Amino acid sequence: MVGLGAYTSIVTRNAELINDYEVPVTTGNTYTTALTICGILHAAKLRDIDLRHATVAVVGASGNIGSVTSEILAARVGRLKLVGR
């Protein structure tokens, strides 16, 4: 397993340019998405914010990480604002 970090997923077109299918390659986007959602849930709990009644904005919602984060949060928040390019 090879894990790409930083901007390597961008310059390799999500690892398509370097993956010969002999070794699994991950861009880390799934992990980043999971950490982002966990961070939002944790921060809301610390501040006693009920996300079911909150407005949440996702900056970068048209990107890989932002789009998945938006889909997951949509079912948990009162209102979702998407900010793209």
PASEBA-1860 file (N, C-alpha, C; in nm, 3 decimals):
! residues 85
1> MVGLGAYT> 0.085/-0.117/0.000/0.000/0.000/0.000/0.090/0.123/0.000 ~ 0.061/0.216/-0.088/0.131/0.343/-0.094/0.030/0.453/-0.064 ~ 0.062/0.539/0.030/-0.025/0.651/0.065/0.038/0.780/0.019 ~ -0.034/0.855/-0.062/0.014/0.984/-0.111/-0.031/1.093/-0.015 ~ 0.049/1.196/-0.002/0.015/1.307/0.086/0.031/1.440/0.018 ~ -0.008/1.544/0.091/0.003/1.683/0.044/-0.063/1.697/-0.093 ~ 0.009/1.752/-0.190/-0.049/1.777/-0.323/-0.015/1.667/-0.423 ~ 0.042/1.557/-0.377/0.078/1.451/-0.471/-0.044/1.389/-0.538
9> SIVTRNAE> -0.157/1.388/-0.468/-0.277/1.333/-0.532/-0.322/1.422/-0.648 ~ -0.299/1.551/-0.636/-0.339/1.644/-0.742/-0.251/1.629/-0.864 ~ -0.121/1.627/-0.844/-0.029/1.620/-0.959/-0.024/1.482/-1.023 ~ -0.078/1.382/-0.956/-0.084/1.248/-1.014/-0.225/1.210/-1.057 ~ -0.314/1.309/-1.065/-0.454/1.287/-1.102/-0.514/1.175/-1.018 ~ -0.513/1.198/-0.886/-0.564/1.100/-0.788/-0.497/0.963/-0.804 ~ -0.366/0.966/-0.826/-0.280/0.848/-0.835/-0.295/0.771/-0.966 ~ -0.377/0.819/-1.057/-0.395/0.748/-1.184/-0.267/0.743/-1.266
17> LINDYEVP> -0.184/0.846/-1.257/-0.063/0.851/-1.339/0.049/0.760/-1.289 ~ 0.041/0.717/-1.165/0.150/0.635/-1.111/0.108/0.494/-1.072 ~ -0.019/0.464/-1.079/-0.068/0.335/-1.032/-0.065/0.234/-1.146 ~ 0.020/0.132/-1.129/0.025/0.025/-1.229/-0.059/-0.096/-1.187 ~ -0.136/-0.078/-1.081/-0.229/-0.179/-1.028/-0.161/-0.299/-0.965 ~ -0.030/-0.294/-0.949/0.039/-0.401/-0.877/0.044/-0.371/-0.728 ~ 0.037/-0.242/-0.695/0.041/-0.199/-0.555/-0.077/-0.105/-0.531 ~ -0.156/-0.129/-0.426/-0.267/-0.037/-0.397/-0.215/0.103/-0.359
25> VTTGNTYT> -0.280/0.204/-0.411/-0.241/0.342/-0.385/-0.361/0.418/-0.331 ~ -0.341/0.492/-0.224/-0.448/0.576/-0.169/-0.399/0.721/-0.167 ~ -0.492/0.811/-0.189/-0.458/0.954/-0.187/-0.475/1.014/-0.049 ~ -0.537/0.943/0.041/-0.560/0.995/0.175/-0.685/1.079/0.188 ~ -0.758/1.097/0.079/-0.877/1.182/0.083/-0.986/1.126/0.174 ~ -1.001/0.996/0.177/-1.101/0.935/0.264/-1.068/0.961/0.410 ~ -0.942/0.945/0.445/-0.899/0.969/0.582/-0.919/1.115/0.620 ~ -0.885/1.205/0.530/-0.903/1.349/0.555/-1.050/1.381/0.574
33> TALTICGI> -1.137/1.322/0.492/-1.280/1.344/0.506/-1.330/1.295/0.641 ~ -1.287/1.177/0.679/-1.330/1.120/0.808/-1.285/1.208/0.924 ~ -1.161/1.254/0.920/-1.110/1.340/1.027/-1.185/1.473/1.031 ~ -1.219/1.526/0.916/-1.293/1.652/0.909/-1.430/1.638/0.975 ~ -1.501/1.532/0.940/-1.634/1.510/0.997/-1.625/1.485/1.148 ~ -1.529/1.404/1.189/-1.510/1.379/1.333/-1.479/1.510/1.406 ~ -1.398/1.595/1.344/-1.363/1.723/1.405/-1.484/1.814/1.419 ~ -1.568/1.816/1.318/-1.690/1.899/1.323/-1.782/1.849/1.434
41> LHAAKLRD> -1.803/1.718/1.439/-1.890/1.661/1.542/-1.835/1.687/1.682 ~ -1.705/1.673/1.697/-1.642/1.696/1.827/-1.653/1.844/1.868 ~ -1.625/1.934/1.774/-1.632/2.078/1.804/-1.774/2.119/1.841 ~ -1.872/2.064/1.770/-2.012/2.096/1.801/-2.048/2.048/1.940 ~ -2.001/1.929/1.976/-2.029/1.876/2.109/-1.964/1.961/2.217 ~ -1.840/2.003/2.195/-1.770/2.087/2.293/-1.840/2.221/2.315 ~ -1.898/2.273/2.209/-1.966/2.403/2.216/-2.116/2.390/2.242 ~ -2.160/2.267/2.262/-2.301/2.240/2.288/-2.390/2.291/2.175
49> IDLRHATV> -2.351/2.261/2.053/-2.427/2.300/1.934/-2.500/2.178/1.880 ~ -2.629/2.189/1.866/-2.709/2.082/1.807/-2.704/2.099/1.656 ~ -2.629/2.014/1.589/-2.611/2.027/1.445/-2.741/2.012/1.367 ~ -2.839/1.945/1.425/-2.968/1.929/1.355/-3.037/2.063/1.334 ~ -2.996/2.165/1.411/-3.055/2.298/1.399/-2.952/2.402/1.356 ~ -2.834/2.357/1.317/-2.725/2.449/1.283/-2.713/2.466/1.132 ~ -2.655/2.578/1.093/-2.618/2.602/0.954/-2.469/2.577/0.942 ~ -2.433/2.492/0.847/-2.293/2.455/0.827/-2.254/2.491/0.684
57> AVVGASGN> -2.139/2.551/0.668/-2.087/2.584/0.534/-1.967/2.496/0.504 ~ -1.962/2.444/0.384/-1.847/2.366/0.339/-1.778/2.445/0.228 ~ -1.659/2.493/0.258/-1.580/2.566/0.159/-1.499/2.463/0.081 ~ -1.511/2.468/-0.050/-1.446/2.368/-0.133/-1.539/2.251/-0.160 ~ -1.668/2.277/-0.159/-1.768/2.172/-0.172/-1.766/2.101/-0.307 ~ -1.705/2.160/-0.408/-1.701/2.094/-0.539/-1.581/2.001/-0.552 ~ -1.493/2.003/-0.455/-1.375/1.916/-0.460/-1.404/1.777/-0.407 ~ -1.306/1.691/-0.417/-1.319/1.552/-0.375/-1.356/1.541/-0.228
65> IGSVTSEI> -1.280/1.603/-0.141/-1.304/1.595/0.002/-1.430/1.671/0.041 ~ -1.446/1.791/-0.012/-1.561/1.873/0.022/-1.693/1.814/-0.023 ~ -1.696/1.749/-0.138/-1.822/1.693/-0.187/-1.867/1.575/-0.101 ~ -1.774/1.490/-0.062/-1.810/1.377/0.024/-1.849/1.426/0.164 ~ -1.774/1.522/0.215/-1.807/1.580/0.345/-1.947/1.640/0.342 ~ -1.980/1.709/0.235/-2.113/1.769/0.221/-2.222/1.664/0.219 ~ -2.201/1.556/0.146/-2.301/1.450/0.138/-2.327/1.388/0.276 ~ -2.222/1.367/0.350/-2.237/1.305/0.482/-2.302/1.400/0.581
73> LAARVGRL> -2.261/1.527/0.577/-2.316/1.625/0.670/-2.461/1.661/0.638 ~ -2.501/1.649/0.514/-2.636/1.690/0.473/-2.744/1.622/0.556 ~ -2.720/1.498/0.594/-2.820/1.425/0.672/-2.816/1.460/0.820 ~ -2.714/1.533/0.864/-2.695/1.559/1.007/-2.718/1.704/1.047 ~ -2.722/1.794/0.951/-2.731/1.937/0.986/-2.863/1.996/0.942 ~ -2.899/2.108/1.006/-3.024/2.174/0.972/-3.021/2.238/0.835 ~ -2.909/2.302/0.805/-2.896/2.373/0.678/-2.752/2.364/0.634 ~ -2.730/2.340/0.506/-2.596/2.324/0.452/-2.572/2.424/0.340
81> KLVGR> -2.469/2.504/0.353/-2.432/2.599/0.249/-2.305/2.549/0.182 ~ -2.309/2.540/0.050/-2.196/2.491/-0.027/-2.126/2.605/-0.096 ~ -1.995/2.610/-0.079/-1.913/2.713/-0.142/-1.816/2.642/-0.233 ~ -1.822/2.674/-0.363/-1.733/2.612/-0.461/-1.639/2.715/-0.519 ~ -1.597/2.688/-0.638/-1.503/2.778/-0.706/-1.575/2.901/-0.757
END
